[in-house]
Amino acid sequence: MRVSLQAILMSPNFLFRIERDPVGGAGAYRLNDYELASRLSYFLWSSMPDDELLRAAGRGTLRQPGILEAQVRRMLDDPKAGALADNFAAQWLSLRLLDRRKPDAERFPTVDDELLDAMRRETLMFVTALIREDRSILEVIDGRFTFLNGPLARHYGIKGIDGEEFQRVSLQGDERSGIVTQGSILTLSSYATRTSPVLRGKWVLENLLGTPPPPPPADVPPLEEANLGTAASLRQRLEQHRANPACAACHEQMDPLGFSLENYDAAGRWRTRDGNFDVDSMGTLPDGRTIPGAKGLKDILRSQTGIFTRNLAEKMLTFALGRGLEGTDAAAVEEISRLAAAGDYKFSSLVLGIVKSSPFQMRKGSDGGGHESK
């Protein structure tokens, strides 16, 4: 019995989701309904198809537009769709790196593991609400609500929330809205001892706009940190640093975005002073546009709706397929983005665009009719 069980557990048919090529077939072909059901279920639920999805596959009707859309909406309404936030959002936003970016305990004594976990949970609950309530994906940029418990609310300076239970909170003013001013993102894009306009600008370019800057040259000297905050501000040191022509081109793109978030310290708490200096959160882009603080950053991101949507479509399609995108996927990404815009940017319109796309419903066969494991 032990040997039999061992053989089962080691079998590729147990360990992987197998999509078999047609006998003697090569080139692109449509998945069968059971394979489509499996892709759909692992995309939205990170789990195997349920009985209703399997029945639709067994009847051969799953691919019919009305039935496929009904199944997608049913699955997004199911609590199991929380896995899409836990897995996709955690990958997209790099939330799994939060434990490696703990703020320095001496400089931030109130930021412990429980508060970091609350920050992560805030972001995941926010994304889950976008999914379950079928809200606009653009609320990622400036959604006017979040989820807080007592310790996190005190960290943010928001009154009236006590206890360990999370509550939904409507946000007022310009200090907090969307994900870029959430503690998890601000902590992830900082160093342990200080903020980093460079890291924060890079995070925005890479994760929200899909335009990451090139890696820095190998011989670039590090930022001078001696007496930082006393003899010179971080902004002054960065201006000296990017005076190096080898640094200027990339820093002109990243730094203005990061400077707009300088009112938040390395643990995401609001501040107006950094050491002996007033915080200057004004950024100026290479084209001359100014970014007056976090609100200005969100206005800039809102003006780049097409780029943001295309980037999110690329990242979610990558997650749904379990592979990197290729040049042949570009047309599908454009169509998914167009459908999302036509659907008023609702989360379901983005998901439906992905599910109905050729890369999701088809597969490129291998020569000789073999099989591919995912």
C-alpha distance (Angstrom), angle and dihedral (degrees) to the residues before:
residue distance angle dihedral
M1 . . .
R2 3.78 . .
V3 3.81 92.6 .
S4 3.81 92.0 47.1
L5 3.79 92.9 49.8
Q6 3.80 90.5 46.1
A7 3.81 90.5 53.1
I8 3.82 91.1 50.3
L9 3.81 93.6 49.3
M10 3.82 91.9 48.6
S11 3.80 95.0 47.2
P12 3.84 115.7 112.9
N13 3.81 86.3 -135.3
F14 3.82 88.3 63.5
L15 3.80 98.0 39.1
F16 3.81 100.1 43.2
R17 3.76 141.8 37.3
I18 3.79 102.2 -114.3
E19 3.79 122.8 -149.7
R20 3.80 108.0 -172.9
D21 3.77 124.0 -152.7
P22 3.80 117.4 -125.8
V23 3.80 112.7 -96.2
G24 3.79 108.0 -83.6
G25 3.78 90.2 -1.8
A26 3.76 130.4 133.5
G27 3.78 134.9 166.4
A28 3.81 125.7 45.0
Y29 3.79 120.7 -24.8
R30 3.80 138.7 165.4
L31 3.78 119.8 -97.2
N32 3.77 116.0 -118.9
D33 3.80 117.8 -110.2
Y34 3.81 94.5 -98.2
E35 3.82 91.3 52.1
L36 3.80 89.9 47.4
A37 3.81 90.3 50.0
S38 3.78 89.9 51.5
R39 3.81 93.2 49.4
L40 3.78 90.4 48.4
S41 3.78 94.3 48.5
Y42 3.78 96.4 46.8
F43 3.82 89.8 45.9
L44 3.81 96.5 53.1
W45 3.81 102.8 23.4
S46 3.82 105.5 21.5
S47 3.79 85.1 -133.0
M48 3.78 142.5 84.8
P49 3.83 122.3 -69.6
D50 3.80 117.4 -86.1
D51 3.82 125.2 -127.6
E52 3.81 94.7 -90.7
L53 3.78 92.9 52.8
L54 3.81 91.3 46.5
R55 3.81 91.3 49.8
A56 3.81 90.4 54.2
A57 3.81 89.1 49.2
G58 3.80 91.2 47.9
R59 3.81 91.6 52.5
G60 3.80 89.8 50.4
T61 3.81 91.5 -125.4
L62 3.80 101.4 107.8
R63 3.80 93.9 97.7
Q64 3.81 93.3 55.1
P65 3.84 106.1 111.4
G66 3.80 97.4 -125.3
I67 3.80 93.8 46.1
L68 3.80 94.6 43.5
E69 3.80 91.8 50.9
A70 3.81 91.8 47.0
Q71 3.80 90.5 51.5
V72 3.81 92.2 49.2
R73 3.80 92.1 50.8
R74 3.81 91.4 46.3
M75 3.79 90.8 51.3
L76 3.81 93.7 47.5
D77 3.81 88.9 52.5
D78 3.81 91.2 52.1
P79 3.84 117.8 95.6
K80 3.80 87.4 -124.3
A81 3.83 87.5 73.0
G82 3.80 85.1 77.2
A83 3.81 84.4 83.5
L84 3.81 88.1 69.7
A85 3.80 89.2 62.3
D86 3.80 94.0 40.8
N87 3.80 94.3 49.8
F88 3.80 109.2 23.4
A89 3.81 97.9 36.4
A90 3.80 92.1 43.2
Q91 3.82 89.7 54.6
W92 3.80 96.6 40.6
L93 3.82 94.9 48.1
S94 3.85 94.4 36.4
L95 3.81 91.2 -123.5
R96 3.79 90.7 152.9
L97 3.81 88.6 69.5
L98 3.80 92.9 60.1
D99 3.82 93.7 95.8
R100 3.81 89.1 57.6
R101 3.81 92.9 52.8
K102 3.79 99.9 57.9
P103 3.81 112.8 158.5
D104 3.79 115.8 -115.2
A105 3.81 109.2 -82.4
E106 3.82 93.9 -139.1
R107 3.79 95.1 52.1
F108 3.81 95.6 37.3
P109 3.82 105.9 30.9
T110 3.83 94.7 163.2
V111 3.82 93.5 56.6
D112 3.80 105.1 90.5
D113 3.80 133.0 156.2
E114 3.81 91.7 -85.5
L115 3.81 92.2 55.5
L116 3.82 91.5 47.3
D117 3.80 88.9 51.0
A118 3.81 89.3 50.3
M119 3.82 89.7 52.4
R120 3.80 90.8 52.0
R121 3.78 91.5 46.4
E122 3.81 91.7 50.0
T123 3.80 91.1 57.7
L124 3.80 94.4 44.9
M125 3.81 92.4 48.1
F126 3.81 89.6 48.9
V127 3.83 92.2 53.0
T128 3.81 90.9 43.7
A129 3.82 89.2 55.4
L130 3.81 90.2 52.2
I131 3.81 88.8 53.6
R132 3.81 99.9 42.1
E133 3.82 94.8 42.9
D134 3.82 93.2 40.7
R135 3.78 91.7 -127.4
S136 3.79 127.1 170.3
I137 3.80 115.2 -75.4
L138 3.83 86.0 -137.0
E139 3.80 88.0 72.9
V140 3.79 85.0 76.5
I141 3.81 83.5 76.4
D142 3.81 101.2 45.6
G143 3.81 112.3 -5.8
R144 3.81 109.0 164.1
F145 3.81 97.8 -138.6
T146 3.78 139.3 60.5
F147 3.81 142.8 165.7
L148 3.80 121.5 -102.6
N149 3.78 140.6 170.3
G150 3.79 125.4 -157.2
P151 3.83 99.5 -87.1
L152 3.81 93.9 45.8
A153 3.81 92.4 45.5
R154 3.82 90.0 52.6
H155 3.80 89.3 48.4
Y156 3.81 88.6 54.9
G157 3.81 93.2 42.9
I158 3.82 92.6 -116.7
K159 3.81 113.0 145.0
G160 3.78 132.2 -149.0
I161 3.82 99.4 45.9
D162 3.80 120.4 105.7
G163 3.77 137.7 165.0
E164 3.80 134.0 37.5
E165 3.82 96.7 -77.6
F166 3.79 116.4 100.6
Q167 3.79 118.3 -120.5
R168 3.78 130.6 -166.8
V169 3.80 108.5 -112.0
S170 3.80 130.5 -165.8
L171 3.79 109.7 -137.8
Q172 3.79 124.1 -134.0
G173 3.78 130.2 -167.3
D174 3.79 128.1 12.4
E175 3.81 102.1 -70.8
R176 3.82 97.4 86.2
S177 3.81 134.2 26.3
G178 3.79 134.6 119.7
I179 3.79 123.1 6.8
V180 3.81 101.9 -65.6
T181 3.81 91.3 74.2
Q182 3.81 94.9 44.7
G183 3.78 116.4 112.4
S184 3.80 94.5 -120.3
I185 3.81 93.9 58.5
L186 3.80 95.0 41.1
T187 3.81 91.4 50.0
L188 3.80 93.4 45.7
S189 3.80 90.7 53.5
S190 3.81 95.8 50.1
Y191 3.77 137.9 73.2
A192 3.79 120.4 -111.3
T193 3.79 93.2 -102.6
R194 3.80 104.3 29.6
T195 3.76 146.9 9.6
S196 3.80 121.5 -89.6
P197 3.81 119.2 -150.0
V198 3.80 85.9 -172.2
L199 3.83 94.8 56.6
R200 3.79 91.8 42.0
G201 3.79 93.2 49.2
K202 3.80 90.4 46.9
W203 3.82 90.3 49.6
V204 3.82 91.6 53.8
L205 3.81 93.0 46.7
E206 3.79 93.8 46.4
N207 3.80 103.7 37.8
L208 3.79 103.7 30.6
L209 3.81 104.7 27.7
G210 3.80 101.8 25.8
T211 3.81 92.7 -132.3
P212 3.82 105.3 115.3
P213 3.81 116.3 -175.1
P214 3.81 118.8 -118.7
P215 3.82 117.6 -94.0
P216 3.80 115.1 -88.0
P217 3.81 119.6 -97.7
A218 3.78 113.5 -91.5
D219 3.81 95.3 -119.5
V220 3.82 98.3 52.7
P221 3.83 110.2 125.7
P222 3.83 117.2 -124.0
L223 3.79 122.0 -105.0
E224 3.80 112.9 -84.2
E225 3.82 105.0 -114.0
A226 3.80 101.3 173.2
N227 3.82 111.2 123.7
L228 3.78 90.2 -2.8
G229 3.81 109.3 172.9
T230 3.79 93.3 19.0
A231 3.81 108.8 52.2
A232 3.81 95.5 20.5
S233 3.78 138.1 6.1
L234 3.79 122.7 -115.8
R235 3.78 89.1 -111.7
Q236 3.81 92.2 55.0
R237 3.79 91.9 49.6
L238 3.80 91.6 49.2
E239 3.79 91.1 50.4
Q240 3.81 88.7 53.9
H241 3.81 90.2 46.7
R242 3.79 95.5 52.3
A243 3.79 91.7 47.9
N244 3.81 82.0 86.1
P245 3.85 103.7 97.0
A246 3.82 90.3 -139.9
C247 3.81 89.3 60.7
A248 3.79 102.4 36.9
A249 3.82 101.1 79.5
C250 3.81 95.7 57.0
H251 3.80 96.1 35.5
E252 3.80 91.3 54.3
Q253 3.81 87.4 63.2
M254 3.82 99.7 40.4
D255 3.78 107.0 33.6
P256 3.84 99.4 60.4
L257 3.82 90.1 54.0
G258 3.80 91.2 47.8
F259 3.80 94.6 45.0
S260 3.81 88.9 58.8
L261 3.83 88.0 65.9
E262 3.82 96.8 48.4
N263 3.82 91.5 108.9
Y264 3.83 85.6 75.7
D265 3.78 118.8 73.3
A266 3.81 125.1 -138.9
A267 3.82 90.2 -79.0
G268 3.82 95.6 45.9
R269 3.80 97.9 -101.9
W270 3.83 118.3 142.7
R271 3.81 116.0 -108.6
T272 3.80 139.7 166.6
R273 3.83 97.4 -164.8
D274 3.80 131.7 53.7
G275 3.76 108.3 -165.1
N276 3.83 107.9 -56.3
F277 3.79 94.1 -14.8
D278 3.78 136.7 81.6
V279 3.80 112.5 -116.9
D280 3.81 113.0 -105.3
S281 3.81 107.5 -159.3
M282 3.80 97.3 174.0
G283 3.79 116.9 119.2
T284 3.80 129.2 -173.5
L285 3.80 120.0 -154.8
P286 3.82 122.2 -143.0
D287 3.83 89.6 -103.7
G288 3.81 90.7 57.5
R289 3.81 98.8 -103.8
T290 3.80 113.7 138.4
I291 3.80 125.8 -138.0
P292 3.81 110.4 -152.4
G293 3.78 102.1 -161.4
A294 3.79 131.1 -60.5
K295 3.80 93.9 -36.4
G296 3.79 89.6 54.2
L297 3.80 89.9 51.1
K298 3.80 90.9 53.3
D299 3.80 90.4 48.6
I300 3.81 88.9 53.5
L301 3.81 91.3 48.9
R302 3.81 90.7 48.1
S303 3.80 88.5 54.1
Q304 3.82 88.1 56.0
T305 3.81 95.2 55.5
G306 3.81 93.8 137.1
I307 3.81 93.5 51.5
F308 3.81 92.3 45.1
T309 3.82 92.5 49.4
R310 3.80 93.0 47.2
N311 3.79 91.1 49.7
L312 3.81 92.6 49.6
A313 3.82 90.0 46.9
E314 3.81 90.3 52.8
K315 3.79 93.7 48.6
M316 3.80 94.8 45.5
L317 3.82 93.0 45.5
T318 3.81 88.8 51.3
F319 3.81 89.1 52.3
A320 3.81 92.5 46.3
L321 3.82 93.5 50.4
G322 3.78 97.7 39.6
R323 3.81 90.8 -134.3
G324 3.77 140.2 82.8
L325 3.80 118.0 -90.6
E326 3.79 122.2 -105.4
G327 3.78 133.3 -154.4
T328 3.80 90.0 -95.9
D329 3.82 89.3 62.2
A330 3.81 93.8 61.1
A331 3.81 95.1 90.7
A332 3.81 90.6 51.1
V333 3.81 91.2 51.0
E334 3.80 90.6 52.3
E335 3.81 90.9 49.8
I336 3.81 92.2 47.8
S337 3.81 89.3 51.1
R338 3.81 91.1 48.5
L339 3.81 92.0 50.7
A340 3.81 90.9 48.7
A341 3.82 90.6 53.2
A342 3.82 91.2 46.3
G343 3.81 88.3 51.5
D344 3.81 92.0 56.2
Y345 3.82 88.5 -102.9
K346 3.81 92.1 -73.6
F347 3.78 112.9 165.2
S348 3.80 91.6 -120.0
S349 3.81 91.3 55.8
L350 3.80 90.0 57.8
V351 3.81 92.3 47.9
L352 3.81 93.0 46.1
G353 3.80 90.5 50.1
I354 3.80 89.5 54.7
V355 3.81 94.9 44.8
K356 3.81 92.5 49.7
S357 3.80 94.3 45.7
S358 3.80 123.7 109.1
P359 3.84 94.5 -119.8
F360 3.81 89.5 56.3
Q361 3.81 97.4 43.9
M362 3.79 97.9 38.1
R363 3.77 139.5 49.2
K364 3.76 134.8 -156.0
G365 3.79 109.0 -120.7
S366 3.78 124.6 -137.0
D367 3.78 124.3 -122.9
G368 3.76 112.7 -89.8
G369 3.79 97.4 28.6
G370 3.78 96.4 -87.8
H371 3.77 126.1 151.1
E372 3.76 136.0 -105.8
S373 3.77 125.6 -141.5
K374 3.78 122.2 -145.8
